[in-house]
Amino acid sequence: MSSWWNKTSASNFTRGLTSITGQLSSNLKDILTEASEENYDPTAELTRARQQIEDLDLRKQALMEEVLM
């Protein structure tokens, strides 16, 4: 009788945990980096936000055109 938990399952589980750990580590690093920035520039934040909105609008438009084709 073969077990449902074999070396392949354990290996996949370990890889999954490693991936999640890496993602959490990366996200935490980004959060801490943003939090430690001492020079808050509202104008730069607004510019960055507007650029992100513009980028998202362009992506949305491209997806809409793709769906309509």
Residue frames as a rotation matrix with the C-alpha (Angstrom) as fourth column:
MET 1
0.581 0.814 0.000 0.00
0.814 -0.581 0.000 0.00
0.000 0.000 -1.000 0.00
SER 2
-0.405 -0.766 0.500 1.50
0.745 -0.593 -0.305 3.30
0.530 0.250 0.811 -1.03
SER 3
-0.170 0.260 -0.951 1.29
0.802 -0.524 -0.287 6.30
-0.573 -0.811 -0.119 1.21
TRP 4
0.709 0.467 0.528 -0.24
0.685 -0.634 -0.359 9.52
0.167 0.617 -0.769 -0.05
TRP 5
0.872 -0.488 -0.031 2.66
-0.445 -0.819 0.363 11.32
-0.203 -0.302 -0.931 1.61
ASN 6
0.700 -0.670 0.248 5.81
0.707 0.699 -0.106 10.35
-0.103 0.250 0.963 -0.23
LYS 7
-0.243 -0.905 -0.350 9.13
0.754 -0.403 0.519 12.01
-0.611 -0.137 0.780 -1.03
THR 8
-0.606 0.069 0.793 7.62
0.658 -0.517 0.548 13.89
0.447 0.853 0.267 -3.96
SER 9
0.505 0.855 0.115 4.84
0.576 -0.433 0.693 15.29
0.642 -0.284 -0.712 -1.77
ALA 10
0.552 -0.377 -0.744 7.34
0.691 -0.292 0.661 16.32
-0.466 -0.879 0.099 0.88
SER 11
-0.550 -0.811 0.200 9.56
0.767 -0.395 0.506 17.95
-0.331 0.432 0.839 -1.72
ASN 12
-0.290 0.539 0.791 6.65
0.593 -0.547 0.591 19.88
0.751 0.640 -0.161 -3.25
PHE 13
0.737 0.567 -0.367 5.51
0.612 -0.331 0.718 20.94
0.286 -0.754 -0.591 0.23
THR 14
0.143 -0.792 -0.593 9.01
0.759 -0.298 0.580 22.16
-0.636 -0.533 0.558 1.09
ARG 15
-0.703 -0.384 0.598 9.26
0.703 -0.506 0.500 24.10
0.110 0.772 0.626 -2.18
GLY 16
0.175 0.870 0.461 5.88
0.592 -0.467 0.657 25.67
0.787 0.158 -0.597 -1.51
LEU 17
0.756 0.061 -0.652 6.92
0.632 -0.332 0.700 26.75
-0.174 -0.941 -0.290 1.97
THR 18
-0.298 -0.942 -0.151 10.19
0.781 -0.332 0.529 28.12
-0.549 0.040 0.835 0.64
SER 19
-0.515 0.182 0.837 8.33
0.667 -0.528 0.525 30.12
0.538 0.830 0.150 -1.99
ILE 20
0.594 0.801 0.070 5.88
0.531 -0.456 0.714 31.54
0.604 -0.387 -0.697 0.54
THR 21
0.481 -0.508 -0.715 8.72
0.721 -0.235 0.652 32.38
-0.499 -0.829 0.253 2.92
GLY 22
-0.589 -0.743 0.318 10.55
0.781 -0.423 0.460 34.20
-0.208 0.519 0.829 0.12
GLN 23
-0.163 0.623 0.765 7.46
0.572 -0.572 0.588 36.18
0.804 0.533 -0.262 -0.83
LEU 24
0.799 0.467 -0.379 6.80
0.557 -0.340 0.757 37.16
0.225 -0.816 -0.532 2.78
SER 25
0.088 -0.872 -0.481 10.42
0.801 -0.225 0.554 38.16
-0.592 -0.434 0.679 3.23
SER 26
-0.657 -0.316 0.684 10.35
0.720 -0.530 0.447 40.29
0.221 0.787 0.576 0.10
ASN 27
0.241 0.845 0.477 7.09
0.495 -0.530 0.688 41.97
0.835 0.070 -0.546 1.10
LEU 28
0.748 -0.009 -0.663 8.36
0.644 -0.228 0.730 42.65
-0.157 -0.974 -0.165 4.61
LYS 29
-0.336 -0.938 -0.083 11.56
0.839 -0.338 0.427 44.14
-0.429 0.074 0.900 3.22
ASP 30
-0.472 0.234 0.850 9.54
0.592 -0.630 0.502 46.45
0.653 0.741 0.158 0.96
ILE 31
0.626 0.780 -0.012 7.30
0.495 -0.385 0.779 47.53
0.603 -0.493 -0.627 3.84
LEU 32
0.521 -0.496 -0.695 10.23
0.718 -0.186 0.671 48.23
-0.462 -0.848 0.259 6.12
THR 33
-0.562 -0.732 0.384 12.05
0.821 -0.440 0.363 50.13
-0.097 0.520 0.849 3.39
GLU 34
-0.114 0.614 0.781 9.03
0.473 -0.658 0.587 52.34
0.874 0.436 -0.215 2.76
ALA 35
0.805 0.481 -0.347 8.53
0.502 -0.238 0.832 52.89
0.318 -0.844 -0.433 6.49
SER 36
0.268 -0.790 -0.552 12.14
0.802 -0.134 0.582 53.88
-0.533 -0.599 0.598 7.02
GLU 37
-0.233 -0.314 0.920 12.17
0.815 -0.579 0.008 56.56
0.531 0.752 0.391 4.33
GLU 38
-0.352 0.004 -0.936 12.59
0.795 -0.527 -0.301 59.78
-0.494 -0.850 0.183 6.25
ASN 39
-0.861 -0.009 -0.509 11.96
-0.200 -0.914 0.354 62.27
-0.468 0.406 0.785 3.45
TYR 40
-0.176 0.884 0.433 8.26
0.783 0.392 -0.483 62.22
-0.597 0.254 -0.761 2.71
ASP 41
-0.912 -0.132 -0.389 7.53
-0.130 -0.805 0.579 64.18
-0.390 0.578 0.717 -0.44
PRO 42
-0.084 0.979 0.184 3.79
0.135 0.194 -0.972 64.56
-0.987 -0.056 -0.149 -1.06
THR 43
0.314 0.158 -0.936 4.38
-0.804 -0.480 -0.350 65.92
-0.505 0.863 -0.024 -4.57
ALA 44
-0.650 -0.619 -0.441 6.45
-0.754 0.596 0.275 62.88
0.093 0.511 -0.854 -5.52
GLU 45
-0.769 0.444 0.460 3.81
0.116 0.805 -0.581 60.58
-0.629 -0.393 -0.671 -4.00
LEU 46
0.252 0.905 -0.343 1.09
-0.209 -0.295 -0.932 62.28
-0.945 0.307 0.115 -6.03
THR 47
0.034 -0.344 -0.938 3.16
-0.988 -0.151 0.019 62.03
-0.148 0.927 -0.345 -9.21
ARG 48
-0.909 -0.416 0.037 3.83
-0.413 0.908 0.069 58.35
-0.062 0.048 -0.997 -8.54
ALA 49
-0.431 0.835 0.341 0.13
0.175 0.448 -0.877 57.70
-0.885 -0.318 -0.340 -7.86
ARG 50
0.383 0.571 -0.726 -0.90
-0.581 -0.462 -0.670 59.47
-0.718 0.678 0.155 -11.06
GLN 51
-0.368 -0.606 -0.705 1.62
-0.928 0.291 0.235 57.43
0.062 0.740 -0.669 -13.05
GLN 52
-0.928 0.069 0.366 0.27
-0.040 0.959 -0.281 54.21
-0.370 -0.276 -0.887 -11.55
ILE 53
0.027 0.999 -0.039 -3.28
-0.003 -0.039 -0.999 55.25
-1.000 0.027 0.002 -12.44
GLU 54
0.261 0.001 -0.965 -2.21
-0.894 -0.376 -0.242 56.06
-0.363 0.927 -0.098 -15.99
ASP 55
-0.756 -0.606 -0.248 -0.43
-0.654 0.723 0.224 52.71
0.043 0.331 -0.943 -16.31
LEU 56
-0.703 0.560 0.438 -3.50
0.187 0.740 -0.647 50.86
-0.686 -0.373 -0.625 -15.02
ASP 57
0.285 0.819 -0.498 -5.77
-0.358 -0.391 -0.848 52.77
-0.889 0.420 0.182 -17.42
LEU 58
-0.097 -0.409 -0.907 -3.52
-0.995 0.006 0.104 51.79
-0.037 0.912 -0.408 -20.34
ARG 59
-0.959 -0.253 0.126 -3.54
-0.260 0.964 -0.044 48.14
-0.110 -0.075 -0.991 -19.24
LYS 60
-0.308 0.930 0.200 -7.31
0.115 0.245 -0.963 48.22
-0.945 -0.273 -0.182 -18.86
GLN 61
0.329 0.406 -0.852 -7.73
-0.729 -0.464 -0.503 49.73
-0.600 0.787 0.144 -22.31
ALA 62
-0.518 -0.603 -0.606 -5.43
-0.846 0.466 0.260 47.10
0.126 0.648 -0.752 -23.85
LEU 63
-0.914 0.216 0.344 -7.38
0.064 0.913 -0.403 44.30
-0.402 -0.346 -0.848 -22.16
MET 64
0.043 0.981 -0.188 -10.70
-0.131 -0.181 -0.975 45.76
-0.990 0.067 0.121 -23.30
GLU 65
0.146 -0.065 -0.987 -9.43
-0.963 -0.239 -0.126 45.94
-0.228 0.969 -0.097 -26.88
GLU 66
-0.842 -0.515 -0.159 -8.20
-0.535 0.834 0.133 42.35
0.064 0.197 -0.978 -26.62
VAL 67
-0.614 0.693 0.377 -11.59
0.175 0.586 -0.791 41.16
-0.770 -0.420 -0.481 -25.40
LEU 68
0.287 0.791 -0.541 -13.42
-0.375 -0.427 -0.823 42.99
-0.882 0.438 0.174 -28.18
MET 69
-0.361 -0.493 -0.791 -11.26
-0.917 0.037 0.396 41.44
-0.166 0.869 -0.466 -30.91
